[in-house]
């Protein structure tokens, strides 16, 4: 417990209160003001702006520490992009899952072009839990084919990796976008790209837990989730 306290040094609230708020915000479509009221019901008086700071501080920390415990995805990637608002503007949001729906990675980009597609592929390929793709299913955006060709030429992507454009096979990632949209909606978008990246990292890691991508945690066991995350913060503190 001392190590957990060190990780939360300087906070006016205990680690269990902070982690409770952060975990709930990152998993359910609620606003910071909703959490302020929920905490008040537990006799914890905290302003919603403080809850926002907690989430921005600890979401990427939780993501960093859970990631090494993820099970491996398979080599059939499904890649697509959607849009979210950042600073009042629509921003391209690239995401990839495997054929079983397991999350691989995401990327926020101001542009939707070959350079952005290449950045996303390169980022996804660095993930420890991602198997190098044998197939990459995409939509009809020509940027993906351009990025794939340049990466094969440079050796960054296997020349045997097959890029295919089969719309119905991408339904799995398109459906998965809806979860992110539900979570983003109560907050009405993000104030900055940095904030968006930090919060979305939290959204995605808790989605991976619910998808049973962390063997150490039963998918729907909230108690096991709480204990596991607290222990990771303690070990790394």
C-alpha positions, 0 to 999 in steps of 0.5 A: 500500500505504501507504493500506491500512496507514493504514486498518488503523493500530493493528492487530497484523496486516497488512491482507491477514490481516484482510481474508482473515478478514473475507471468508471469514467473510462468505461461508461458514457458519463460526464465529469459532472455525473461523476462529481454527483456519484462521488458526492453520493459516497460522501466524497466532495470533489469538483468535476474539474479535479476528476478531469485532471485525475483522468488525464493524469492516470489514463495513460499511466494505466494504459502503459502498465496494462499493455504488457499483459495483453494477449497477442492478437491475430494476423488478420487486421481490420483497419478503418477510420472515424472522426471525433471533435478536437478543439471544435474540429473533426479529426481523423481517428484511425483504429485497427482490430483483428478478426476477433475484434481484439483492439490493436492500436489507434491514431489521431491525425489531422489529415487523411492521406497516405502519410497518415495511413503509413504513420498508423501502420508503423505505430500499430506494428510496434505494439507488443501484443500485435502479430505482424499482419498477413492480411490488412482489410481496409475500405476504398481509401486509396491512401492505404494502398499507397502506404502499403506499397511504400512500406513493402518497398522499404521493408517496413511491411512484409511483402507477403502481407495482403491488402484487401478491400472487402467492405463487409469484413470491416463491419467488426471495426466499424461497429467497434467505433460506436463504443468510442463515440458513446464514451466521447459524446458526454464530454462533447469532444476534447479541448486539445489533441494531447488530452484526446490521446491521453483519454482515448488511450484509457478508453481503449485499454479498458475496452481491451479488458472487457474484450478479455484481452488481459488473461489475468482479469476475467472480462466482467469481474470489476473487483478483479479489475480494481485489484489488478490495476492497483497492484500494477501501480504499486509495483511500478511506483 
